[in-house]
Amino acid sequence: MLITGAGKRLGREIALTLARGGWNVAVHHRQSVAEAQQTAADCDALSCRPGSAAPFCADLGDEASVRSLLPAVVAHFGRVDAVVNNASLFEHDSAQSFGFAAMDQHLHTNTGAAILLAQALHAHLQDSGRDGAVVNLLDQKLWNQNPDFFSYTLSKAALEAANTMLALALAPRVRVVGVAPGLTLTSHLLSDEKFQALHRQSPLGRSSTPEDVAATVAFALTNRSITGTTLLVDGGQHLMRFERDFSLM
Ligand SMILES: NC(=O)c1ccc[n+]([C@@H]2O[C@H](COP(=O)([O-])OP(=O)(O)OC[C@H]3O[C@@H](n4cnc5c(N)ncnc54)[C@H](OP(=O)(O)O)[C@@H]3O)[C@@H](O)[C@H]2O)c1
């Protein structure tokens, strides 16, 4: 199992949940070296199997670096059965400030890298004769759009389309499932108080927790009948109308 961006935040929670479920975990990171080493150590401790997790570094904005990632994990563990495309670039731009540089960066990191990793998993599983799965982390805001974080949203919309196309193209060997959280973790743009208030803004009175999202990823990886769809885990936020991104409200 390879999880991108798993040193901290949601990726770390997914890694710990899957380690508890008995998976070997390749903890991908870029800058968060110490955090990824800690996540791998914690996965090891949770699974009670020393060597069941290890950190792997790659820049997902760089094609050669992305292409080298899955072979490195296979060389280490001998096999890979699933990829969770969790890592993501989330930088602000708008329709007014939009330019190719920001679009390219978001599309490379958030869309292209996820597709390349799905492609590499498929090739690896074809060779070995086993089945596997890809989970793509999306965002409730695709169903409830606003123009903030323009390039980020475009890149996730493209990933949602790729989720459908890959499910068709990589079947029956590889299932492809989207998981779309609502507001789950805060950012430096939100005070704790504001985050709590926004988290309550949903039909269920609470958006998603990291544990909810990680449990859904685990479910998507193990349910052998699900492919080409997205599980929204957001307390129903996608049913509401938000004029701005949460971090700018
Ligand atoms: N947090 C939320 O409330 C929320 C809501 C909706 C959807 N989501 C989705 O859920 C996923 C996880 O969210 P998050 O908030 O935990 O993510 P995050 O903290 O914004 O990013 C996760 C990791 O992505 C990695 N990353 C970024 N650019 C990279 C690059 N060029 N190469 C390699 N790694 C790169 C970073 O790893 P390093 O630190 O190692 O550099 C970062 O720690 C994302 O796909 C996000 O879109 C999150």
The ligand as an ORCA input file, in Angstrom:
! r2SCAN-3c Opt
* xyz 0 1
  N      -8.018     18.961      4.975
  C      -9.301     19.073      4.588
  O     -10.162     19.592      5.330
  C      -9.708     18.543      3.217
  C     -10.980     18.860      2.722
  C     -11.347     18.384      1.468
  C     -10.461     17.595      0.740
  N      -9.248     17.299      1.246
  C      -8.310     16.469      0.456
  O      -7.753     15.471      1.286
  C      -6.356     15.286      0.982
  C      -5.506     15.493      2.229
  O      -5.779     16.783      2.770
  P      -4.695     17.505      3.728
  O      -5.318     18.786      4.147
  O      -4.228     16.535      4.758
  O      -3.538     17.787      2.656
  P      -2.338     18.845      2.776
  O      -1.898     18.933      4.192
  O      -2.732     20.127      2.089
  O      -1.229     18.150      1.849
  C      -0.811     16.805      2.097
  C       0.602     16.624      1.637
  O       0.713     16.786      0.221
  C       2.100     16.796     -0.035
  N       2.465     17.488     -1.272
  C       2.083     18.706     -1.722
  N       2.738     18.994     -2.874
  C       3.559     17.930     -3.141
  C       4.495     17.620     -4.163
  N       4.764     18.458     -5.180
  N       5.142     16.446     -4.093
  C       4.916     15.587     -3.085
  N       4.055     15.810     -2.084
  C       3.390     16.976     -2.117
  C       2.777     17.484      1.171
  O       3.803     16.592      1.626
  P       5.134     17.137      2.377
  O       4.634     17.843      3.613
  O       5.903     15.905      2.643
  O       5.833     18.075      1.418
  C       1.625     17.620      2.166
  O       1.995     17.320      3.496
  C      -6.037     16.255     -0.145
  O      -6.073     15.585     -1.387
  C      -7.136     17.301     -0.070
  O      -7.431     17.885     -1.326
  C      -8.833     17.770      2.470
*
